[in-house]
Amino acid sequence: MKKFEQRRDRFAMFDGMDSPALNLTFTLELPDFRPWCKAQGLAPFHVLLCAVLRSTLKVENFRYRVLDGEVLRIDRLRPSFTVTNANNDVNFAQFAWSDDLREFVARGQAARAEASAMTALNPVYKAMTPRECRDQVFITCIPWLDFTSIQHPTAALDNPDIPSIGWGKFRDAPGGRLLLPFSVQAHHGLVDGFHIHQLAQQIEAELTEFMGTGTCQGLRP
């Protein structure tokens, strides 16, 4: 928490505002990892999910949360993301982390199938305590739209401490690259625009590593 103490005055300033949320939507440019995923038999969404969540743990400021007025640092993540069910209603998929990329993807696909088959809200999600909720990053994907802005919901307007990340439709780009709309919402007392820049850089680094090694190892949240 030493790094947080260096910005405690910034936290106090933003935390005292009606809404301390920082919302930034931008075009994220990445190596086109889809052909590699196809060759490996891996779902691109879940590979990107792994890269995004690993990156939030490697950019220190995305580990900070607020609970009962106190700032804490999380040491692990429980992957979760939105899905739609047969009624086209939103639900929440959750699964246990794995450092192995193939196992991570397999668990994510199983969680998607389970949550998609539910008509009621996922009971696991409903049963989480406020502290357990802090071990998440809220993830949503809107693959049909090349959106330019998004407003993520928060349980309390004055406490958007759990980061919310969303991305949209992939677009081909020259030189073996792809583009996608990417949105990050976080508590401005914890995260600045520079840290979102670091997050974007780290996501590219994670995908490049996957394609080079085929693994998702070395980080145990």
Residue pairs with C-beta under 8 A, 6 or more apart in sequence:
1 71
1 73
3 60
3 61
4 11
4 64
4 71
4 73
4 190
7 189
10 189
11 71
11 189
11 190
12 189
13 189
14 20
14 187
14 188
14 189
15 66
15 158
15 187
15 189
17 158
18 157
18 158
19 157
19 158
19 160
20 158
20 160
20 187
20 188
20 189
21 154
21 157
21 160
21 185
21 186
21 187
21 188
22 184
22 185
22 186
22 187
22 188
22 191
22 192
22 193
22 196
23 150
23 151
23 152
23 183
23 184
23 185
24 183
24 184
24 185
24 193
24 196
25 147
25 148
25 149
25 150
25 181
25 182
25 183
25 184
26 181
26 182
26 200
27 179
27 180
27 181
27 182
28 167
28 179
28 180
28 181
28 182
28 200
28 203
29 173
29 177
29 178
29 179
29 204
30 177
30 178
30 179
30 180
30 203
30 204
30 207
31 176
31 177
31 178
31 204
31 207
31 208
31 211
32 172
32 173
32 176
32 177
32 178
33 44
33 47
33 48
33 178
33 207
33 210
33 211
34 44
34 170
34 178
36 210
36 211
37 43
37 44
37 47
40 214
42 101
42 102
42 105
43 105
43 108
43 109
45 108
45 141
45 143
46 104
46 105
46 108
46 109
47 101
47 105
47 207
47 210
48 167
48 203
48 207
49 79
49 81
49 108
49 139
50 101
50 104
50 105
50 108
50 206
50 210
50 216
51 203
51 206
51 207
51 210
52 137
52 139
52 165
52 203
53 77
53 79
53 137
53 139
54 202
54 206
54 216
54 219
55 62
55 199
55 202
55 203
55 205
55 206
56 62
56 63
56 77
56 137
56 163
56 165
56 199
57 63
57 77
57 219
57 221
58 202
58 219
59 195
59 198
59 199
59 202
61 186
61 190
61 191
61 192
61 195
62 137
62 163
62 186
62 190
62 191
62 195
62 199
63 73
63 74
63 75
64 71
64 72
64 73
64 74
64 161
64 187
64 190
64 191
65 71
65 72
65 73
65 74
65 134
65 161
65 162
65 190
66 72
66 159
66 161
66 187
66 190
67 130
67 131
67 134
67 161
71 190
72 134
74 134
74 135
74 221
75 221
76 97
76 135
76 221
77 97
77 135
77 136
77 137
77 221
78 94
78 95
78 96
78 97
78 132
78 135
78 136
79 94
79 95
79 96
79 97
79 104
79 107
79 108
79 111
79 139
80 92
80 93
80 94
80 95
80 125
80 136
80 137
80 138
80 139
81 92
81 93
81 108
81 112
81 139
81 140
81 141
82 90
82 91
82 92
82 93
82 139
82 140
82 141
83 90
83 91
83 92
83 93
83 112
83 115
83 116
84 90
84 91
84 116
85 91
85 115
85 116
85 117
85 118
85 119
86 116
86 117
86 119
87 119
89 119
91 115
91 116
91 118
91 121
91 122
92 115
92 121
92 122
92 125
93 108
93 111
93 112
93 114
93 115
93 116
93 122
94 111
94 115
94 122
94 124
94 125
95 107
95 108
95 110
95 111
96 107
97 104
97 221
98 104
98 107
98 216
99 216
99 217
99 218
99 219
99 220
100 215
100 216
100 217
101 210
101 214
101 215
101 216
101 217
104 216
115 122
133 162
134 161
134 162
136 162
137 162
137 163
137 164
137 165
138 152
138 162
138 163
138 164
138 165
139 164
139 165
139 166
140 152
140 164
140 165
140 166
141 166
141 167
141 168
142 150
142 166
142 167
142 168
142 169
143 168
143 169
143 170
144 168
144 169
145 168
145 169
145 181
146 168
146 169
146 171
146 181
147 168
147 181
147 183
148 181
149 183
150 166
150 183
152 160
152 164
152 166
152 183
152 185
154 160
154 164
154 185
159 187
160 185
160 186
160 187
161 186
161 187
161 190
163 184
163 185
163 186
163 191
164 183
164 184
164 185
164 186
165 182
165 183
165 184
165 185
166 182
166 183
167 180
167 181
167 182
167 183
168 180
168 181
168 182
169 180
169 181
170 178
170 179
170 180
171 178
171 179
171 180
172 178
172 179
173 179
182 200
184 191
184 196
184 199
186 195
186 196
210 216
